[in-house]
Amino acid sequence: MKRKLLPLTLMLIAGLVTVIITFIRGYSIIYKLVSLLIVFLIFYFIGSVIVYFLDHFDKVNADAARAAVAEKDSEAGDAADGTAGQENG
């Protein structure tokens, strides 16, 4: 999944909504630009935090999956060793 574009997409959609609302309400150009800049910064930060947490959760899930596979392989190896020892003994 392409998460690199998530903050930019979120920021641009929020900016579009801001531009439409400020245009409809007839605010001055300075107010429009200042509010657009603030919205861009806030939503870029929010998008970056979301991407960070999603990447962190993926890393944690991948580590847990690797640990589960290693544990399963270890149990399978122990069971095979135990069975071989009983047959020989």
N, CA, C and O atoms as a GROMACS GRO file, in nm:
protein
  356
    1MET      N    1   0.084  -0.118   0.000
    1MET     CA    2   0.000   0.000   0.000
    1MET      C    3   0.088   0.124   0.000
    1MET      O    4   0.186   0.131   0.075
    2LYS      N    5   0.056   0.220  -0.081
    2LYS     CA    6   0.137   0.341  -0.092
    2LYS      C    7   0.098   0.440   0.016
    2LYS      O    8   0.002   0.516   0.002
    3ARG      N    9   0.173   0.440   0.122
    3ARG     CA   10   0.143   0.530   0.233
    3ARG      C   11   0.217   0.661   0.221
    3ARG      O   12   0.186   0.757   0.291
    4LYS      N   13   0.316   0.666   0.134
    4LYS     CA   14   0.395   0.787   0.120
    4LYS      C   15   0.309   0.904   0.072
    4LYS      O   16   0.337   1.020   0.105
    5LEU      N   17   0.205   0.875  -0.003
    5LEU     CA   18   0.119   0.980  -0.058
    5LEU      C   19   0.002   1.016   0.034
    5LEU      O   20  -0.071   1.111   0.004
    6LEU      N   21  -0.016   0.944   0.142
    6LEU     CA   22  -0.128   0.970   0.231
    6LEU      C   23  -0.127   1.110   0.292
    6LEU      O   24  -0.230   1.177   0.287
    7PRO      N   25  -0.016   1.159   0.348
    7PRO     CA   26  -0.018   1.295   0.404
    7PRO      C   27  -0.048   1.401   0.298
    7PRO      O   28  -0.121   1.497   0.323
    8LEU      N   29   0.010   1.384   0.179
    8LEU     CA   30  -0.013   1.483   0.074
    8LEU      C   31  -0.158   1.483   0.028
    8LEU      O   32  -0.217   1.589   0.007
    9THR      N   33  -0.215   1.364   0.012
    9THR     CA   34  -0.354   1.354  -0.030
    9THR      C   35  -0.447   1.414   0.074
    9THR      O   36  -0.538   1.490   0.041
   10LEU      N   37  -0.425   1.380   0.200
   10LEU     CA   38  -0.507   1.433   0.308
   10LEU      C   39  -0.496   1.585   0.314
   10LEU      O   40  -0.596   1.655   0.332
   11MET      N   41  -0.374   1.636   0.298
   11MET     CA   42  -0.351   1.780   0.302
   11MET      C   43  -0.422   1.850   0.187
   11MET      O   44  -0.484   1.955   0.207
   12LEU      N   45  -0.414   1.794   0.067
   12LEU     CA   46  -0.476   1.859  -0.049
   12LEU      C   47  -0.629   1.856  -0.042
   12LEU      O   48  -0.695   1.952  -0.082
   13ILE      N   49  -0.685   1.747   0.007
   13ILE     CA   50  -0.831   1.740   0.021
   13ILE      C   51  -0.879   1.841   0.124
   13ILE      O   52  -0.979   1.910   0.102
   14ALA      N   53  -0.809   1.851   0.237
   14ALA     CA   54  -0.846   1.950   0.338
   14ALA      C   55  -0.830   2.092   0.283
   14ALA      O   56  -0.910   2.180   0.314
   15GLY      N   57  -0.727   2.114   0.203
   15GLY     CA   58  -0.707   2.245   0.141
   15GLY      C   59  -0.818   2.280   0.044
   15GLY      O   60  -0.863   2.394   0.039
   16LEU      N   61  -0.861   2.181  -0.034
   16LEU     CA   62  -0.971   2.204  -0.127
   16LEU      C   63  -1.099   2.243  -0.054
   16LEU      O   64  -1.169   2.336  -0.094
   17VAL      N   65  -1.128   2.173   0.055
   17VAL     CA   66  -1.247   2.204   0.134
   17VAL      C   67  -1.234   2.345   0.192
   17VAL      O   68  -1.332   2.421   0.194
   18THR      N   69  -1.116   2.381   0.239
   18THR     CA   70  -1.094   2.514   0.295
   18THR      C   71  -1.114   2.622   0.190
   18THR      O   72  -1.179   2.724   0.217
   19VAL      N   73  -1.060   2.601   0.071
   19VAL     CA   74  -1.074   2.700  -0.036
   19VAL      C   75  -1.221   2.718  -0.073
   19VAL      O   76  -1.268   2.830  -0.092
   20ILE      N   77  -1.294   2.608  -0.084
   20ILE     CA   78  -1.436   2.616  -0.120
   20ILE      C   79  -1.515   2.692  -0.013
   20ILE      O   80  -1.596   2.778  -0.045
   21ILE      N   81  -1.490   2.659   0.112
   21ILE     CA   82  -1.564   2.725   0.221
   21ILE      C   83  -1.531   2.874   0.228
   21ILE      O   84  -1.621   2.956   0.243
   22THR      N   85  -1.402   2.909   0.218
   22THR     CA   86  -1.365   3.051   0.226
   22THR      C   87  -1.414   3.128   0.104
   22THR      O   88  -1.444   3.247   0.114
   23PHE      N   89  -1.422   3.062  -0.010
   23PHE     CA   90  -1.474   3.129  -0.131
   23PHE      C   91  -1.624   3.154  -0.119
   23PHE      O   92  -1.672   3.263  -0.152
   24ILE      N   93  -1.697   3.055  -0.071
   24ILE     CA   94  -1.842   3.070  -0.057
   24ILE      C   95  -1.876   3.178   0.045
   24ILE      O   96  -1.969   3.255   0.024
   25ARG      N   97  -1.802   3.184   0.153
   25ARG     CA   98  -1.831   3.283   0.257
   25ARG      C   99  -1.776   3.421   0.224
   25ARG      O  100  -1.805   3.518   0.295
   26GLY      N  101  -1.696   3.433   0.119
   26GLY     CA  102  -1.648   3.563   0.074
   26GLY      C  103  -1.542   3.627   0.161
   26GLY      O  104  -1.541   3.749   0.178
   27TYR      N  105  -1.452   3.546   0.217
   27TYR     CA  106  -1.345   3.601   0.300
   27TYR      C  107  -1.241   3.672   0.212
   27TYR      O  108  -1.235   3.649   0.092
   28SER      N  109  -1.162   3.758   0.274
   28SER     CA  110  -1.057   3.829   0.201
   28SER      C  111  -0.947   3.732   0.158
   28SER      O  112  -0.935   3.622   0.211
   29ILE      N  113  -0.868   3.774   0.061
   29ILE     CA  114  -0.764   3.688   0.007
   29ILE      C  115  -0.658   3.656   0.112
   29ILE      O  116  -0.604   3.545   0.115
   30ILE      N  117  -0.626   3.751   0.198
   30ILE     CA  118  -0.527   3.727   0.303
   30ILE      C  119  -0.578   3.621   0.400
   30ILE      O  120  -0.504   3.530   0.438
   31TYR      N  121  -0.704   3.632   0.439
   31TYR     CA  122  -0.764   3.532   0.529
   31TYR      C  123  -0.766   3.394   0.463
   31TYR      O  124  -0.739   3.293   0.527
   32LYS      N  125  -0.797   3.392   0.333
   32LYS     CA  126  -0.799   3.264   0.260
   32LYS      C  127  -0.662   3.199   0.261
   32LYS      O  128  -0.649   3.079   0.287
   33LEU      N  129  -0.559   3.278   0.232
   33LEU     CA  130  -0.424   3.222   0.223
   33LEU      C  131  -0.371   3.178   0.359
   33LEU      O  132  -0.307   3.073   0.371
   34VAL      N  133  -0.397   3.258   0.462
   34VAL     CA  134  -0.350   3.222   0.596
   34VAL      C  135  -0.420   3.095   0.644
   34VAL      O  136  -0.356   3.004   0.698
   35SER      N  137  -0.550   3.089   0.624
   35SER     CA  138  -0.623   2.969   0.668
   35SER      C  139  -0.580   2.847   0.586
   35SER      O  140  -0.572   2.736   0.639
   36LEU      N  141  -0.553   2.866   0.457
   36LEU     CA  142  -0.506   2.754   0.374
   36LEU      C  143  -0.370   2.703   0.421
   36LEU      O  144  -0.347   2.582   0.427
   37LEU      N  145  -0.280   2.794   0.454
   37LEU     CA  146  -0.149   2.754   0.504
   37LEU      C  147  -0.160   2.677   0.635
   37LEU      O  148  -0.096   2.574   0.653
   38ILE      N  149  -0.242   2.727   0.725
   38ILE     CA  150  -0.261   2.660   0.854
   38ILE      C  151  -0.321   2.521   0.835
   38ILE      O  152  -0.277   2.425   0.898
   39VAL      N  153  -0.421   2.510   0.747
   39VAL     CA  154  -0.484   2.380   0.720
   39VAL      C  155  -0.384   2.284   0.657
   39VAL      O  156  -0.380   2.166   0.693
   40PHE      N  157  -0.303   2.334   0.563
   40PHE     CA  158  -0.201   2.249   0.502
   40PHE      C  159  -0.106   2.192   0.607
   40PHE      O  160  -0.077   2.073   0.608
   41LEU      N  161  -0.057   2.278   0.694
   41LEU     CA  162   0.038   2.232   0.796
   41LEU      C  163  -0.024   2.132   0.893
   41LEU      O  164   0.036   2.030   0.925
   42ILE      N  165  -0.144   2.162   0.939
   42ILE     CA  166  -0.210   2.075   1.035
   42ILE      C  167  -0.238   1.938   0.975
   42ILE      O  168  -0.209   1.835   1.036
   43PHE      N  169  -0.295   1.935   0.855
   43PHE     CA  170  -0.332   1.807   0.797
   43PHE      C  171  -0.213   1.729   0.743
   43PHE      O  172  -0.219   1.606   0.736
   44TYR      N  173  -0.104   1.797   0.705
   44TYR     CA  174   0.018   1.725   0.669
   44TYR      C  175   0.075   1.656   0.793
   44TYR      O  176   0.120   1.542   0.786
   45PHE      N  177   0.074   1.726   0.905
   45PHE     CA  178   0.122   1.667   1.030
   45PHE      C  179   0.035   1.549   1.071
   45PHE      O  180   0.088   1.444   1.109
   46ILE      N  181  -0.096   1.564   1.063
   46ILE     CA  182  -0.186   1.454   1.098
   46ILE      C  183  -0.162   1.333   1.007
   46ILE      O  184  -0.157   1.220   1.055
   47GLY      N  185  -0.147   1.357   0.876
   47GLY     CA  186  -0.121   1.248   0.783
   47GLY      C  187   0.011   1.179   0.811
   47GLY      O  188   0.021   1.056   0.801
   48SER      N  189   0.113   1.256   0.847
   48SER     CA  190   0.244   1.198   0.879
   48SER      C  191   0.236   1.111   1.004
   48SER      O  192   0.298   1.006   1.011
   49VAL      N  193   0.160   1.156   1.103
   49VAL     CA  194   0.143   1.077   1.226
   49VAL      C  195   0.069   0.946   1.194
   49VAL      O  196   0.106   0.840   1.245
   50ILE      N  197  -0.034   0.954   1.111
   50ILE     CA  198  -0.108   0.834   1.073
   50ILE      C  199  -0.016   0.734   1.003
   50ILE      O  200  -0.020   0.615   1.033
   51VAL      N  201   0.065   0.782   0.909
   51VAL     CA  202   0.158   0.695   0.836
   51VAL      C  203   0.259   0.633   0.933
   51VAL      O  204   0.291   0.515   0.921
   52TYR      N  205   0.309   0.712   1.027
   52TYR     CA  206   0.404   0.660   1.125
   52TYR      C  207   0.342   0.546   1.205
   52TYR      O  208   0.404   0.440   1.222
   53PHE      N  209   0.220   0.566   1.254
   53PHE     CA  210   0.155   0.462   1.333
   53PHE      C  211   0.122   0.338   1.249
   53PHE      O  212   0.138   0.226   1.297
   54LEU      N  213   0.079   0.356   1.126
   54LEU     CA  214   0.051   0.241   1.040
   54LEU      C  215   0.178   0.161   1.012
   54LEU      O  216   0.175   0.038   1.014
   55ASP      N  217   0.288   0.230   0.986
   55ASP     CA  218   0.416   0.161   0.964
   55ASP      C  219   0.461   0.090   1.091
   55ASP      O  220   0.513  -0.022   1.085
   56HIS      N  221   0.442   0.154   1.205
   56HIS     CA  222   0.480   0.092   1.332
   56HIS      C  223   0.398  -0.035   1.357
   56HIS      O  224   0.452  -0.137   1.398
   57PHE      N  225   0.267  -0.028   1.333
   57PHE     CA  226   0.182  -0.145   1.354
   57PHE      C  227   0.218  -0.257   1.257
   57PHE      O  228   0.216  -0.374   1.295
   58ASP      N  229   0.252  -0.223   1.133
   58ASP     CA  230   0.295  -0.326   1.038
   58ASP      C  231   0.424  -0.393   1.085
   58ASP      O  232   0.439  -0.515   1.073
   59LYS      N  233   0.516  -0.313   1.138
   59LYS     CA  234   0.642  -0.369   1.187
   59LYS      C  235   0.618  -0.462   1.305
   59LYS      O  236   0.677  -0.570   1.312
   60VAL      N  237   0.532  -0.421   1.397
   60VAL     CA  238   0.501  -0.503   1.514
   60VAL      C  239   0.433  -0.634   1.470
   60VAL      O  240   0.466  -0.741   1.520
   61ASN      N  241   0.338  -0.624   1.376
   61ASN     CA  242   0.270  -0.743   1.327
   61ASN      C  243   0.365  -0.836   1.253
   61ASN      O  244   0.354  -0.958   1.267
   62ALA      N  245   0.457  -0.782   1.175
   62ALA     CA  246   0.554  -0.864   1.103
   62ALA      C  247   0.648  -0.935   1.202
   62ALA      O  248   0.680  -1.053   1.185
   63ASP      N  249   0.690  -0.863   1.306
   63ASP     CA  250   0.776  -0.925   1.407
   63ASP      C  251   0.702  -1.036   1.481
   63ASP      O  252   0.760  -1.141   1.510
   64ALA      N  253   0.575  -1.014   1.512
   64ALA     CA  254   0.496  -1.116   1.580
   64ALA      C  255   0.475  -1.237   1.491
   64ALA      O  256   0.478  -1.351   1.538
   65ALA      N  257   0.453  -1.213   1.363
   65ALA     CA  258   0.435  -1.325   1.270
   65ALA      C  259   0.563  -1.406   1.257
   65ALA      O  260   0.560  -1.529   1.254
   66ARG      N  261   0.677  -1.336   1.249
   66ARG     CA  262   0.805  -1.408   1.243
   66ARG      C  263   0.831  -1.488   1.370
   66ARG      O  264   0.883  -1.599   1.363
   67ALA      N  265   0.795  -1.432   1.483
   67ALA     CA  266   0.814  -1.502   1.610
   67ALA      C  267   0.723  -1.625   1.616
   67ALA      O  268   0.764  -1.730   1.665
   68ALA      N  269   0.601  -1.612   1.566
   68ALA     CA  270   0.509  -1.725   1.566
   68ALA      C  271   0.559  -1.835   1.474
   68ALA      O  272   0.549  -1.954   1.507
   69VAL      N  273   0.611  -1.798   1.358
   69VAL     CA  274   0.665  -1.898   1.264
   69VAL      C  275   0.788  -1.965   1.324
   69VAL      O  276   0.804  -2.087   1.312
   70ALA      N  277   0.874  -1.888   1.387
   70ALA     CA  278   0.994  -1.945   1.449
   70ALA      C  279   0.955  -2.039   1.563
   70ALA      O  280   1.015  -2.146   1.579
   71GLU      N  281   0.855  -2.000   1.640
   71GLU     CA  282   0.809  -2.085   1.750
   71GLU      C  283   0.748  -2.214   1.696
   71GLU      O  284   0.771  -2.321   1.751
   72LYS      N  285   0.671  -2.203   1.589
   72LYS     CA  286   0.609  -2.320   1.530
   72LYS      C  287   0.715  -2.414   1.473
   72LYS      O  288   0.706  -2.536   1.488
   73ASP      N  289   0.816  -2.356   1.407
   73ASP     CA  290   0.925  -2.439   1.354
   73ASP      C  291   1.003  -2.505   1.466
   73ASP      O  292   1.045  -2.620   1.454
   74SER      N  293   1.021  -2.432   1.575
   74SER     CA  294   1.092  -2.488   1.689
   74SER      C  295   1.014  -2.603   1.751
   74SER      O  296   1.072  -2.706   1.787
   75GLU      N  297   0.884  -2.587   1.764
   75GLU     CA  298   0.800  -2.695   1.818
   75GLU      C  299   0.798  -2.816   1.725
   75GLU      O  300   0.802  -2.930   1.771
   76ALA      N  301   0.793  -2.790   1.596
   76ALA     CA  302   0.794  -2.900   1.500
   76ALA      C  303   0.928  -2.973   1.506
   76ALA      O  304   0.932  -3.096   1.496
   77GLY      N  305   1.036  -2.899   1.521
   77GLY     CA  306   1.168  -2.961   1.531
   77GLY      C  307   1.182  -3.040   1.660
   77GLY      O  308   1.241  -3.148   1.659
   78ASP      N  309   1.130  -2.988   1.770
   78ASP     CA  310   1.135  -3.059   1.898
   78ASP      C  311   1.051  -3.187   1.892
   78ASP      O  312   1.092  -3.290   1.944
   79ALA      N  313   0.936  -3.179   1.829
   79ALA     CA  314   0.850  -3.297   1.817
   79ALA      C  315   0.917  -3.404   1.732
   79ALA      O  316   0.909  -3.522   1.763
   80ALA      N  317   0.982  -3.363   1.626
   80ALA     CA  318   1.051  -3.458   1.539
   80ALA      C  319   1.169  -3.520   1.613
   80ALA      O  320   1.193  -3.640   1.600
   81ASP      N  321   1.242  -3.442   1.690
   81ASP     CA  322   1.354  -3.495   1.767
   81ASP      C  323   1.306  -3.590   1.875
   81ASP      O  324   1.368  -3.694   1.899
   82GLY      N  325   1.198  -3.556   1.940
   82GLY     CA  326   1.143  -3.642   2.046
   82GLY      C  327   1.091  -3.772   1.990
   82GLY      O  328   1.108  -3.876   2.054
   83THR      N  329   1.029  -3.770   1.876
   83THR     CA  330   0.977  -3.893   1.813
   83THR      C  331   1.092  -3.981   1.769
   83THR      O  332   1.086  -4.103   1.784
   84ALA      N  333   1.197  -3.920   1.716
   84ALA     CA  334   1.312  -3.999   1.668
   84ALA      C  335   1.382  -4.065   1.788
   84ALA      O  336   1.429  -4.178   1.778
   85GLY      N  337   1.387  -3.994   1.900
   85GLY     CA  338   1.452  -4.050   2.018
   85GLY      C  339   1.372  -4.166   2.075
   85GLY      O  340   1.431  -4.261   2.126
   86GLN      N  341   1.241  -4.162   2.067
   86GLN     CA  342   1.158  -4.270   2.119
   86GLN      C  343   1.169  -4.394   2.030
   86GLN      O  344   1.171  -4.507   2.080
   87GLU      N  345   1.177  -4.374   1.901
   87GLU     CA  346   1.187  -4.488   1.810
   87GLU      C  347   1.321  -4.558   1.826
   87GLU      O  348   1.328  -4.681   1.819
   88ASN      N  349   1.428  -4.482   1.847
   88ASN     CA  350   1.560  -4.541   1.862
   88ASN      C  351   1.579  -4.603   2.000
   88ASN      O  352   1.657  -4.697   2.016
   89GLY      N  353   1.507  -4.550   2.100
   89GLY     CA  354   1.529  -4.592   2.236
   89GLY      C  355   1.446  -4.704   2.277
   89GLY      O  356   1.455  -4.750   2.391
   0.00000   0.00000   0.00000
